[in-house]
Amino acid sequence: MVALADDLPLPPRRFSLLTAIRRNPTITFGTVLLFALIAVAIVGPSFVSDPMKIAPVNRLRPPSERCTP
C-alpha cells in the first residue's frame, strides 16, 4: 500500500506571536488601549495642580456665604 500525500500528518506548527496578532484584532485593540492608559498615567499628573494649595476652610463653606475669588 502506498501512502498518499494527503494521508501524511502535517508537521507541527510553531507558535508565532505575529500570526496570533494578525488573526485576532482584539489583541491589537487591547494593546493599544493598555498603552494609552499607561501614557495617561505617566503624563496625567503634570496637568493637575498641587492639592496642598487647596484651603479646606474655603472649600467647606456653604455656597451662600461668599464667592471664592
PDB file with one MODEL, atoms N, CA, C and O in Angstrom:
MODEL        1
ATOM      1  N   MET A   1       0.842  -1.170   0.000  1.00  0.00           N
ATOM      2  CA  MET A   1       0.000   0.000   0.000  1.00  0.00           C
ATOM      3  C   MET A   1       0.893   1.241   0.000  1.00  0.00           C
ATOM      4  O   MET A   1       1.864   1.310   0.754  1.00  0.00           O
ATOM      5  N   VAL A   2       0.575   2.192  -0.820  1.00  0.00           N
ATOM      6  CA  VAL A   2       1.371   3.409  -0.983  1.00  0.00           C
ATOM      7  C   VAL A   2       0.684   4.544  -0.213  1.00  0.00           C
ATOM      8  O   VAL A   2      -0.526   4.739  -0.321  1.00  0.00           O
ATOM      9  N   ALA A   3       1.471   5.281   0.558  1.00  0.00           N
ATOM     10  CA  ALA A   3       0.929   6.415   1.309  1.00  0.00           C
ATOM     11  C   ALA A   3       0.811   7.621   0.389  1.00  0.00           C
ATOM     12  O   ALA A   3       1.769   7.999  -0.286  1.00  0.00           O
ATOM     13  N   LEU A   4      -0.342   8.201   0.371  1.00  0.00           N
ATOM     14  CA  LEU A   4      -0.560   9.388  -0.435  1.00  0.00           C
ATOM     15  C   LEU A   4      -0.160  10.626   0.363  1.00  0.00           C
ATOM     16  O   LEU A   4      -0.046  10.581   1.588  1.00  0.00           O
ATOM     17  N   ALA A   5       0.048  11.713  -0.339  1.00  0.00           N
ATOM     18  CA  ALA A   5       0.456  12.953   0.319  1.00  0.00           C
ATOM     19  C   ALA A   5      -0.634  13.458   1.255  1.00  0.00           C
ATOM     20  O   ALA A   5      -0.331  14.121   2.247  1.00  0.00           O
ATOM     21  N   ASP A   6      -1.901  13.155   0.960  1.00  0.00           N
ATOM     22  CA  ASP A   6      -2.998  13.603   1.808  1.00  0.00           C
ATOM     23  C   ASP A   6      -3.047  12.838   3.122  1.00  0.00           C
ATOM     24  O   ASP A   6      -3.580  13.343   4.110  1.00  0.00           O
ATOM     25  N   ASP A   7      -2.510  11.651   3.146  1.00  0.00           N
ATOM     26  CA  ASP A   7      -2.558  10.827   4.345  1.00  0.00           C
ATOM     27  C   ASP A   7      -1.436  11.128   5.339  1.00  0.00           C
ATOM     28  O   ASP A   7      -1.514  10.733   6.502  1.00  0.00           O
ATOM     29  N   LEU A   8      -0.407  11.817   4.890  1.00  0.00           N
ATOM     30  CA  LEU A   8       0.722  12.102   5.766  1.00  0.00           C
ATOM     31  C   LEU A   8       0.343  13.176   6.785  1.00  0.00           C
ATOM     32  O   LEU A   8      -0.367  14.125   6.450  1.00  0.00           O
ATOM     33  N   PRO A   9       0.807  13.033   8.013  1.00  0.00           N
ATOM     34  CA  PRO A   9       0.494  14.059   9.015  1.00  0.00           C
ATOM     35  C   PRO A   9       1.255  15.350   8.722  1.00  0.00           C
ATOM     36  O   PRO A   9       2.368  15.325   8.197  1.00  0.00           O
ATOM     37  N   LEU A  10       0.642  16.464   9.066  1.00  0.00           N
ATOM     38  CA  LEU A  10       1.280  17.754   8.861  1.00  0.00           C
ATOM     39  C   LEU A  10       2.366  17.960   9.909  1.00  0.00           C
ATOM     40  O   LEU A  10       2.230  17.490  11.039  1.00  0.00           O
ATOM     41  N   PRO A  11       3.427  18.647   9.556  1.00  0.00           N
ATOM     42  CA  PRO A  11       4.462  18.924  10.553  1.00  0.00           C
ATOM     43  C   PRO A  11       3.900  19.884  11.614  1.00  0.00           C
ATOM     44  O   PRO A  11       3.061  20.730  11.308  1.00  0.00           O
ATOM     45  N   PRO A  12       4.364  19.747  12.847  1.00  0.00           N
ATOM     46  CA  PRO A  12       3.838  20.638  13.885  1.00  0.00           C
ATOM     47  C   PRO A  12       4.187  22.091  13.586  1.00  0.00           C
ATOM     48  O   PRO A  12       5.300  22.409  13.166  1.00  0.00           O
ATOM     49  N   ARG A  13       3.205  22.967  13.815  1.00  0.00           N
ATOM     50  CA  ARG A  13       3.401  24.392  13.544  1.00  0.00           C
ATOM     51  C   ARG A  13       3.954  25.062  14.790  1.00  0.00           C
ATOM     52  O   ARG A  13       3.531  24.768  15.908  1.00  0.00           O
ATOM     53  N   ARG A  14       4.885  25.948  14.591  1.00  0.00           N
ATOM     54  CA  ARG A  14       5.439  26.695  15.707  1.00  0.00           C
ATOM     55  C   ARG A  14       4.547  27.883  16.003  1.00  0.00           C
ATOM     56  O   ARG A  14       3.939  28.452  15.096  1.00  0.00           O
ATOM     57  N   PHE A  15       4.466  28.258  17.265  1.00  0.00           N
ATOM     58  CA  PHE A  15       3.659  29.399  17.662  1.00  0.00           C
ATOM     59  C   PHE A  15       4.341  30.679  17.213  1.00  0.00           C
ATOM     60  O   PHE A  15       5.527  30.884  17.467  1.00  0.00           O
ATOM     61  N   SER A  16       3.593  31.526  16.553  1.00  0.00           N
ATOM     62  CA  SER A  16       4.117  32.808  16.106  1.00  0.00           C
ATOM     63  C   SER A  16       3.243  33.914  16.681  1.00  0.00           C
ATOM     64  O   SER A  16       2.034  33.951  16.451  1.00  0.00           O
ATOM     65  N   LEU A  17       3.862  34.802  17.420  1.00  0.00           N
ATOM     66  CA  LEU A  17       3.120  35.893  18.041  1.00  0.00           C
ATOM     67  C   LEU A  17       2.525  36.820  16.984  1.00  0.00           C
ATOM     68  O   LEU A  17       1.396  37.287  17.135  1.00  0.00           O
ATOM     69  N   LEU A  18       3.262  37.085  15.937  1.00  0.00           N
ATOM     70  CA  LEU A  18       2.745  37.957  14.877  1.00  0.00           C
ATOM     71  C   LEU A  18       1.533  37.343  14.193  1.00  0.00           C
ATOM     72  O   LEU A  18       0.591  38.056  13.849  1.00  0.00           O
ATOM     73  N   THR A  19       1.546  36.050  13.996  1.00  0.00           N
ATOM     74  CA  THR A  19       0.396  35.384  13.390  1.00  0.00           C
ATOM     75  C   THR A  19      -0.815  35.470  14.313  1.00  0.00           C
ATOM     76  O   THR A  19      -1.933  35.694  13.849  1.00  0.00           O
ATOM     77  N   ALA A  20      -0.603  35.295  15.596  1.00  0.00           N
ATOM     78  CA  ALA A  20      -1.705  35.391  16.553  1.00  0.00           C
ATOM     79  C   ALA A  20      -2.292  36.799  16.573  1.00  0.00           C
ATOM     80  O   ALA A  20      -3.509  36.966  16.662  1.00  0.00           O
ATOM     81  N   ILE A  21      -1.432  37.805  16.490  1.00  0.00           N
ATOM     82  CA  ILE A  21      -1.914  39.193  16.490  1.00  0.00           C
ATOM     83  C   ILE A  21      -2.698  39.488  15.213  1.00  0.00           C
ATOM     84  O   ILE A  21      -3.736  40.148  15.259  1.00  0.00           O
ATOM     85  N   ARG A  22      -2.205  39.002  14.074  1.00  0.00           N
ATOM     86  CA  ARG A  22      -2.918  39.237  12.823  1.00  0.00           C
ATOM     87  C   ARG A  22      -4.270  38.541  12.785  1.00  0.00           C
ATOM     88  O   ARG A  22      -5.220  39.071  12.207  1.00  0.00           O
ATOM     89  N   ARG A  23      -4.371  37.378  13.382  1.00  0.00           N
ATOM     90  CA  ARG A  23      -5.620  36.630  13.349  1.00  0.00           C
ATOM     91  C   ARG A  23      -6.639  37.128  14.373  1.00  0.00           C
ATOM     92  O   ARG A  23      -7.836  36.887  14.217  1.00  0.00           O
ATOM     93  N   ASN A  24      -6.187  37.807  15.397  1.00  0.00           N
ATOM     94  CA  ASN A  24      -7.088  38.241  16.458  1.00  0.00           C
ATOM     95  C   ASN A  24      -6.929  39.751  16.678  1.00  0.00           C
ATOM     96  O   ASN A  24      -6.024  40.162  17.404  1.00  0.00           O
ATOM     97  N   PRO A  25      -7.777  40.585  16.076  1.00  0.00           N
ATOM     98  CA  PRO A  25      -7.634  42.035  16.217  1.00  0.00           C
ATOM     99  C   PRO A  25      -7.927  42.531  17.635  1.00  0.00           C
ATOM    100  O   PRO A  25      -7.580  43.663  17.973  1.00  0.00           O
ATOM    101  N   THR A  26      -8.552  41.714  18.454  1.00  0.00           N
ATOM    102  CA  THR A  26      -8.815  42.114  19.834  1.00  0.00           C
ATOM    103  C   THR A  26      -7.503  42.294  20.594  1.00  0.00           C
ATOM    104  O   THR A  26      -7.412  43.154  21.470  1.00  0.00           O
ATOM    105  N   ILE A  27      -6.506  41.509  20.276  1.00  0.00           N
ATOM    106  CA  ILE A  27      -5.194  41.663  20.908  1.00  0.00           C
ATOM    107  C   ILE A  27      -4.615  43.035  20.581  1.00  0.00           C
ATOM    108  O   ILE A  27      -4.071  43.707  21.458  1.00  0.00           O
ATOM    109  N   THR A  28      -4.730  43.448  19.332  1.00  0.00           N
ATOM    110  CA  THR A  28      -4.220  44.747  18.920  1.00  0.00           C
ATOM    111  C   THR A  28      -4.963  45.870  19.633  1.00  0.00           C
ATOM    112  O   THR A  28      -4.345  46.812  20.129  1.00  0.00           O
ATOM    113  N   PHE A  29      -6.281  45.770  19.683  1.00  0.00           N
ATOM    114  CA  PHE A  29      -7.077  46.800  20.354  1.00  0.00           C
ATOM    115  C   PHE A  29      -6.727  46.873  21.842  1.00  0.00           C
ATOM    116  O   PHE A  29      -6.577  47.965  22.390  1.00  0.00           O
ATOM    117  N   GLY A  30      -6.601  45.740  22.483  1.00  0.00           N
ATOM    118  CA  GLY A  30      -6.257  45.716  23.899  1.00  0.00           C
ATOM    119  C   GLY A  30      -4.874  46.279  24.169  1.00  0.00           C
ATOM    120  O   GLY A  30      -4.671  46.965  25.170  1.00  0.00           O
ATOM    121  N   THR A  31      -3.928  46.001  23.297  1.00  0.00           N
ATOM    122  CA  THR A  31      -2.574  46.529  23.454  1.00  0.00           C
ATOM    123  C   THR A  31      -2.549  48.038  23.296  1.00  0.00           C
ATOM    124  O   THR A  31      -1.891  48.737  24.066  1.00  0.00           O
ATOM    125  N   VAL A  32      -3.269  48.545  22.294  1.00  0.00           N
ATOM    126  CA  VAL A  32      -3.340  50.000  22.095  1.00  0.00           C
ATOM    127  C   VAL A  32      -4.008  50.657  23.299  1.00  0.00           C
ATOM    128  O   VAL A  32      -3.548  51.697  23.771  1.00  0.00           O
ATOM    129  N   LEU A  33      -5.074  50.067  23.793  1.00  0.00           N
ATOM    130  CA  LEU A  33      -5.766  50.614  24.955  1.00  0.00           C
ATOM    131  C   LEU A  33      -4.864  50.592  26.191  1.00  0.00           C
ATOM    132  O   LEU A  33      -4.850  51.552  26.960  1.00  0.00           O
ATOM    133  N   LEU A  34      -4.129  49.529  26.382  1.00  0.00           N
ATOM    134  CA  LEU A  34      -3.216  49.426  27.513  1.00  0.00           C
ATOM    135  C   LEU A  34      -2.134  50.496  27.455  1.00  0.00           C
ATOM    136  O   LEU A  34      -1.843  51.135  28.466  1.00  0.00           O
ATOM    137  N   PHE A  35      -1.538  50.698  26.285  1.00  0.00           N
ATOM    138  CA  PHE A  35      -0.501  51.720  26.159  1.00  0.00           C
ATOM    139  C   PHE A  35      -1.079  53.124  26.316  1.00  0.00           C
ATOM    140  O   PHE A  35      -0.398  54.009  26.834  1.00  0.00           O
ATOM    141  N   ALA A  36      -2.316  53.348  25.881  1.00  0.00           N
ATOM    142  CA  ALA A  36      -2.951  54.656  26.081  1.00  0.00           C
ATOM    143  C   ALA A  36      -3.168  54.920  27.565  1.00  0.00           C
ATOM    144  O   ALA A  36      -2.926  56.035  28.029  1.00  0.00           O
ATOM    145  N   LEU A  37      -3.612  53.934  28.311  1.00  0.00           N
ATOM    146  CA  LEU A  37      -3.803  54.112  29.755  1.00  0.00           C
ATOM    147  C   LEU A  37      -2.476  54.346  30.473  1.00  0.00           C
ATOM    148  O   LEU A  37      -2.408  55.148  31.405  1.00  0.00           O
ATOM    149  N   ILE A  38      -1.439  53.662  30.053  1.00  0.00           N
ATOM    150  CA  ILE A  38      -0.119  53.877  30.653  1.00  0.00           C
ATOM    151  C   ILE A  38       0.370  55.289  30.361  1.00  0.00           C
ATOM    152  O   ILE A  38       0.940  55.941  31.237  1.00  0.00           O
ATOM    153  N   ALA A  39       0.155  55.767  29.140  1.00  0.00           N
ATOM    154  CA  ALA A  39       0.564  57.129  28.781  1.00  0.00           C
ATOM    155  C   ALA A  39      -0.203  58.168  29.601  1.00  0.00           C
ATOM    156  O   ALA A  39       0.384  59.155  30.044  1.00  0.00           O
ATOM    157  N   VAL A  40      -1.492  57.962  29.805  1.00  0.00           N
ATOM    158  CA  VAL A  40      -2.282  58.888  30.619  1.00  0.00           C
ATOM    159  C   VAL A  40      -1.796  58.865  32.063  1.00  0.00           C
ATOM    160  O   VAL A  40      -1.738  59.910  32.712  1.00  0.00           O
ATOM    161  N   ALA A  41      -1.450  57.692  32.570  1.00  0.00           N
ATOM    162  CA  ALA A  41      -0.962  57.599  33.949  1.00  0.00           C
ATOM    163  C   ALA A  41       0.383  58.302  34.117  1.00  0.00           C
ATOM    164  O   ALA A  41       0.667  58.845  35.185  1.00  0.00           O
ATOM    165  N   ILE A  42       1.203  58.297  33.085  1.00  0.00           N
ATOM    166  CA  ILE A  42       2.505  58.951  33.173  1.00  0.00           C
ATOM    167  C   ILE A  42       2.389  60.460  32.980  1.00  0.00           C
ATOM    168  O   ILE A  42       3.009  61.224  33.720  1.00  0.00           O
ATOM    169  N   VAL A  43       1.606  60.899  31.999  1.00  0.00           N
ATOM    170  CA  VAL A  43       1.518  62.316  31.648  1.00  0.00           C
ATOM    171  C   VAL A  43       0.482  63.051  32.497  1.00  0.00           C
ATOM    172  O   VAL A  43       0.599  64.261  32.691  1.00  0.00           O
ATOM    173  N   GLY A  44      -0.518  62.353  33.000  1.00  0.00           N
ATOM    174  CA  GLY A  44      -1.623  62.985  33.710  1.00  0.00           C
ATOM    175  C   GLY A  44      -1.247  63.849  34.893  1.00  0.00           C
ATOM    176  O   GLY A  44      -1.783  64.950  35.018  1.00  0.00           O
ATOM    177  N   PRO A  45      -0.354  63.412  35.769  1.00  0.00           N
ATOM    178  CA  PRO A  45      -0.031  64.244  36.934  1.00  0.00           C
ATOM    179  C   PRO A  45       0.550  65.607  36.593  1.00  0.00           C
ATOM    180  O   PRO A  45       0.504  66.500  37.439  1.00  0.00           O
ATOM    181  N   SER A  46       1.084  65.808  35.421  1.00  0.00           N
ATOM    182  CA  SER A  46       1.637  67.114  35.066  1.00  0.00           C
ATOM    183  C   SER A  46       0.539  68.146  34.793  1.00  0.00           C
ATOM    184  O   SER A  46       0.830  69.341  34.742  1.00  0.00           O
ATOM    185  N   PHE A  47      -0.713  67.716  34.617  1.00  0.00           N
ATOM    186  CA  PHE A  47      -1.809  68.642  34.350  1.00  0.00           C
ATOM    187  C   PHE A  47      -2.607  69.007  35.598  1.00  0.00           C
ATOM    188  O   PHE A  47      -3.551  69.793  35.515  1.00  0.00           O
ATOM    189  N   VAL A  48      -2.250  68.459  36.735  1.00  0.00           N
ATOM    190  CA  VAL A  48      -3.016  68.664  37.967  1.00  0.00           C
ATOM    191  C   VAL A  48      -2.277  69.647  38.849  1.00  0.00           C
ATOM    192  O   VAL A  48      -1.048  69.623  38.929  1.00  0.00           O
ATOM    193  N   SER A  49      -3.044  70.533  39.526  1.00  0.00           N
ATOM    194  CA  SER A  49      -2.417  71.489  40.424  1.00  0.00           C
ATOM    195  C   SER A  49      -2.050  70.810  41.741  1.00  0.00           C
ATOM    196  O   SER A  49      -2.422  69.663  41.991  1.00  0.00           O
ATOM    197  N   ASP A  50      -1.329  71.526  42.560  1.00  0.00           N
ATOM    198  CA  ASP A  50      -0.875  70.993  43.841  1.00  0.00           C
ATOM    199  C   ASP A  50      -2.061  70.895  44.801  1.00  0.00           C
ATOM    200  O   ASP A  50      -2.699  71.911  45.079  1.00  0.00           O
ATOM    201  N   PRO A  51      -2.372  69.710  45.313  1.00  0.00           N
ATOM    202  CA  PRO A  51      -3.525  69.580  46.207  1.00  0.00           C
ATOM    203  C   PRO A  51      -3.315  70.255  47.557  1.00  0.00           C
ATOM    204  O   PRO A  51      -4.288  70.497  48.271  1.00  0.00           O
ATOM    205  N   MET A  52      -2.086  70.563  47.925  1.00  0.00           N
ATOM    206  CA  MET A  52      -1.838  71.226  49.205  1.00  0.00           C
ATOM    207  C   MET A  52      -2.209  72.706  49.161  1.00  0.00           C
ATOM    208  O   MET A  52      -2.338  73.334  50.212  1.00  0.00           O
ATOM    209  N   LYS A  53      -2.384  73.280  47.960  1.00  0.00           N
ATOM    210  CA  LYS A  53      -2.763  74.690  47.833  1.00  0.00           C
ATOM    211  C   LYS A  53      -4.251  74.904  48.092  1.00  0.00           C
ATOM    212  O   LYS A  53      -4.673  76.038  48.318  1.00  0.00           O
ATOM    213  N   ILE A  54      -5.041  73.861  48.065  1.00  0.00           N
ATOM    214  CA  ILE A  54      -6.474  73.987  48.290  1.00  0.00           C
ATOM    215  C   ILE A  54      -6.715  74.191  49.775  1.00  0.00           C
ATOM    216  O   ILE A  54      -6.279  73.384  50.595  1.00  0.00           O
ATOM    217  N   ALA A  55      -7.404  75.258  50.120  1.00  0.00           N
ATOM    218  CA  ALA A  55      -7.692  75.543  51.523  1.00  0.00           C
ATOM    219  C   ALA A  55      -8.997  74.839  51.894  1.00  0.00           C
ATOM    220  O   ALA A  55     -10.050  75.198  51.367  1.00  0.00           O
ATOM    221  N   PRO A  56      -8.957  73.845  52.786  1.00  0.00           N
ATOM    222  CA  PRO A  56     -10.182  73.138  53.155  1.00  0.00           C
ATOM    223  C   PRO A  56     -11.238  74.037  53.783  1.00  0.00           C
ATOM    224  O   PRO A  56     -12.432  73.756  53.671  1.00  0.00           O
ATOM    225  N   VAL A  57     -10.813  75.124  54.448  1.00  0.00           N
ATOM    226  CA  VAL A  57     -11.767  76.040  55.074  1.00  0.00           C
ATOM    227  C   VAL A  57     -12.636  76.694  54.003  1.00  0.00           C
ATOM    228  O   VAL A  57     -13.854  76.774  54.158  1.00  0.00           O
ATOM    229  N   ASN A  58     -12.024  77.158  52.929  1.00  0.00           N
ATOM    230  CA  ASN A  58     -12.788  77.789  51.845  1.00  0.00           C
ATOM    231  C   ASN A  58     -13.622  76.761  51.078  1.00  0.00           C
ATOM    232  O   ASN A  58     -14.704  77.078  50.585  1.00  0.00           O
ATOM    233  N   ARG A  59     -13.129  75.567  50.984  1.00  0.00           N
ATOM    234  CA  ARG A  59     -13.845  74.548  50.223  1.00  0.00           C
ATOM    235  C   ARG A  59     -15.102  74.085  50.944  1.00  0.00           C
ATOM    236  O   ARG A  59     -16.095  73.742  50.302  1.00  0.00           O
ATOM    237  N   LEU A  60     -15.068  74.072  52.257  1.00  0.00           N
ATOM    238  CA  LEU A  60     -16.190  73.541  53.031  1.00  0.00           C
ATOM    239  C   LEU A  60     -17.223  74.606  53.402  1.00  0.00           C
ATOM    240  O   LEU A  60     -18.209  74.282  54.064  1.00  0.00           O
ATOM    241  N   ARG A  61     -17.036  75.842  53.006  1.00  0.00           N
ATOM    242  CA  ARG A  61     -18.024  76.886  53.306  1.00  0.00           C
ATOM    243  C   ARG A  61     -19.278  76.654  52.473  1.00  0.00           C
ATOM    244  O   ARG A  61     -19.210  76.127  51.362  1.00  0.00           O
ATOM    245  N   PRO A  62     -20.422  77.051  53.019  1.00  0.00           N
ATOM    246  CA  PRO A  62     -21.645  76.920  52.215  1.00  0.00           C
ATOM    247  C   PRO A  62     -21.622  77.895  51.045  1.00  0.00           C
ATOM    248  O   PRO A  62     -20.981  78.942  51.141  1.00  0.00           O
ATOM    249  N   PRO A  63     -22.297  77.586  49.952  1.00  0.00           N
ATOM    250  CA  PRO A  63     -22.238  78.417  48.755  1.00  0.00           C
ATOM    251  C   PRO A  63     -22.874  79.796  48.926  1.00  0.00           C
ATOM    252  O   PRO A  63     -22.577  80.697  48.141  1.00  0.00           O
ATOM    253  N   SER A  64     -23.731  79.989  49.916  1.00  0.00           N
ATOM    254  CA  SER A  64     -24.400  81.275  50.062  1.00  0.00           C
ATOM    255  C   SER A  64     -23.568  82.298  50.833  1.00  0.00           C
ATOM    256  O   SER A  64     -23.936  83.472  50.879  1.00  0.00           O
ATOM    257  N   GLU A  65     -22.462  81.881  51.436  1.00  0.00           N
ATOM    258  CA  GLU A  65     -21.685  82.812  52.263  1.00  0.00           C
ATOM    259  C   GLU A  65     -20.960  83.830  51.398  1.00  0.00           C
ATOM    260  O   GLU A  65     -21.162  85.032  51.571  1.00  0.00           O
ATOM    261  N   ARG A  66     -20.142  83.392  50.495  1.00  0.00           N
ATOM    262  CA  ARG A  66     -19.426  84.295  49.591  1.00  0.00           C
ATOM    263  C   ARG A  66     -18.856  83.489  48.434  1.00  0.00           C
ATOM    264  O   ARG A  66     -18.697  82.272  48.524  1.00  0.00           O
ATOM    265  N   CYS A  67     -18.559  84.174  47.373  1.00  0.00           N
ATOM    266  CA  CYS A  67     -17.942  83.518  46.225  1.00  0.00           C
ATOM    267  C   CYS A  67     -16.440  83.452  46.435  1.00  0.00           C
ATOM    268  O   CYS A  67     -15.845  84.392  46.961  1.00  0.00           O
ATOM    269  N   THR A  68     -15.839  82.380  46.039  1.00  0.00           N
ATOM    270  CA  THR A  68     -14.391  82.274  46.150  1.00  0.00           C
ATOM    271  C   THR A  68     -13.749  83.016  44.996  1.00  0.00           C
ATOM    272  O   THR A  68     -14.230  82.936  43.866  1.00  0.00           O
ATOM    273  N   PRO A  69     -12.692  83.723  45.255  1.00  0.00           N
ATOM    274  CA  PRO A  69     -12.043  84.512  44.186  1.00  0.00           C
ATOM    275  C   PRO A  69     -11.360  83.654  43.172  1.00  0.00           C
ATOM    276  O   PRO A  69     -10.775  84.171  42.220  1.00  0.00           O
TER     277      PRO A  69
ENDMDL
END
